[in-house]
C-alpha cells in the first residue's frame, strides 16, 4: 500500500512537471510566432541573443508591423547580422504569410543561394512546423536559391548585379560588396548603384519593404548613396547605426573590449573606422590628419604662384572640375588655394574660369594631368588664351591609376607642416576632402592640390628654374652701389 502510495505521488509530480513544461513550451511558441527574436531563439538551438541582436530584431519587427518600409542597418562584421536578417527573417515572414515573395541579394550568387538553402531548411524543420504548420514548401522546391511555398509565396536569391526576370516582392540586401577592395573601386560602386536603381528597385512591389544591412566600406558605398539620395528627396530610411564601440560593445558575450581592441590594433585605421565604427570619413582623417593643416588669413608677400586643375569629363553629374592657384614660399611652404573655382560644368565654362585665374594671378606655370582630357581641351584652351591675350606656361604631368600614390607627396609635405590652407569657404572645402580621402565620395580637390606637390617633389623645371626674388643675383653695376662705403677712391 505504501509502495503504491509512493508510486502515485511520483506519478503526480511527473505529471505536474509535464504540465509545467507544456505550459512553458506553449508560451515559448507564442513568443516565437509574435516576435522575430522569439522565433530566432526557438529555431536556433544553443543561440543566445546579444544586445545587437535584440536591436536588429526590434527593427525588423517594426517592418513586419508596417511601421517602416525602408530599413538601413549598419553593423560591424561577424556580429550575427546575417543569422537574423538573411537566415531567419525570411522564414519568419513566410510563416506569418506564406503568400509573401522575398528577393534576397548578397555580394555573390553563391552567398545568396547559401542563405536561401538555410531558409528552406528552417521551413522544413520540425521546430518550424510547431510554429507555422500551414507554411509548406512546394513539392518541386529543391533548388537552394529559388523555391516556392504551396500557397504561392517564394524565395528568390540573386547576386548583386544579377537578373531578376519576372520576380517581385519585398527585398533584402545583405552586404552588397564582396570585399573592401571592391568597395574602393569607383566602377564597382557605380555598377552596384545602377543595379539597385535599374534592376532591384523595380522589382519591389508597392507597399513592400526594402531592408539593407551592411557594414560601411566607403563614404560612397550603397548605404552612402541611399543616405545622400534621401537628402535630395529620395526614399526615407530608418537608419540604425550599431557601431562596435569599445566602451559599449554591441555583442560583449563574444567581442568584449579586449577583443575589439585587438582587432583595432591590427587593422588599417580606415578599415576600423568604416567596418567597425560605421564611420567611413573619420573627423580627424586617416590619409591626411587635421592637425597637419594650419589655416592662413593672408599669405606672405613674396611667394611664387602656380595654378593646377583637375578636370571632369561630364557636365552636371559625376565629378567636379577643380581649379586652384597656389603660392610656394622660399622656405618651402605651400599656400594652397590663394584662389579657387569648382563646378560641374562643360569644358568651355571651366576653361574661361581657368583663364580668369591666369589673368588675376599671372602664375609661373599651370599643371594638369596627361591623358584624354588634355588632348580634347588643350587646343581650345590655347586658342582662348590667344583670343583673351592671357598666357601661361602649360605643363602636363604623367598620371597614375593609384590616387593614393599620386597624393603621397602632398601627404608628406602636410605631415611636416609645410601645407597651409586659406581660412575661408574654399579652404574648408579642401580640408574636408583631405580628411575624407581616399574614402570620400569626391576627391577632385585632392587631385588638384596633389598636382602642385607632385611638381615640387619632382623638382619640375617650371619650379626649379624660378629664382627667389629675395636672393636674386645682382649685376656688377648694382654691386657698386650696394657695396659698403670705403675711404679708398680706388674701390669706387
Buried (B, 14 or more C-beta within 10 A) or exposed (E): EEEEEEEEEEEEEEEEEEEEEEEEEEEBBEBBBEBBBBBBBBBBEEBEBBBBBBBBBEBBBBBBEEEBBBBBBBBBEBBBBBBBBBBBBBBBBBBBBBEBBBBBBBBBBEBBBBBBBBBBEBBEEEBBBBBBEEBBBBEEBEBBBBBBBEBEBBBBBBBBBBEBEEBBBBBBBBBBBBEBEBBBBBEBBEBBBEBBEEBBEEBBEEEBBBBBBBBBBBBBBBBBBBBEBBEEEEEEBBBBEBBBEBEEBBBBEBBEBEBBEEBBEEBEEBBBBBBBBBBBBBEEBBBBBEEBBEEBEEBEEEBBBBBBBBBBEEBEEEBBBBBBBBBBBBEEBBBBBBBBBBBBBEBEBBBEBBBBBBBBBEBBBBBBBEEEBBEEBEEEBEEBBEEEEBEBEBBBBEBEEEBBEBBBBBBEBBEEEBBBBBBEEBBBBBBBBBBBBBBBBBBBBBBBBBBBBBBBBEEBEBBEEBEEEEEEEEEEEEEEEEEEEEEEEEEE
